[in-house]
Structure formats: structure tokens, C-alpha cells
Amino acid sequence: MGMHFDINKVSDYITEMVVEIACHKLENVIKDTAYISHVNMLYELYEHEGRLRREEAE
């Protein structure tokens, strides 16, 4: 008695796993991108405030 498996079921399972992993990775990339975008926005506000204060001091 040899092992019998359905190649279509194996292929479907592998496809499902790859899609699940890819979606998880994509979700992390989107979260990281949003975080970096927010940090960049805060830095730009900080720089803008610094310019305004320097102009007011002059």
C-alpha cells in the first residue's frame, strides 16, 4: 500500500498557505508604512514650528 494523495488538494493547500502568508506580510508592510508616514508628518510639524519660532525671535 503506497501513499496516495490528490495533487490538486496539495496544490490548493499550498496556494492557500502562500496567500495567507503574503496577506499577513502585506498587512505588516502597510502598518509599517503608515507608522513611518506619521513619524515623518510629526517631524515636518516640528521643523515648521522651529522655523516659526526662529522667525518670531528675529
C-alpha positions, 0 to 999 in steps of 0.5 A: 500500500503506497501513499496516495494523495490528490495533487490538486488538494496539495496544490490548493493547500499550498496556494492557500498557505502562500496567500495567507502568508503574503496577506499577513506580510502585506498587512505588516508592510502597510502598518509599517508604512503608515507608522513611518508616514506619521513619524515623518508628518510629526517631524515636518510639524516640528521643523515648521514650528522651529522655523516659526519660532526662529522667525518670531525671535528675529 
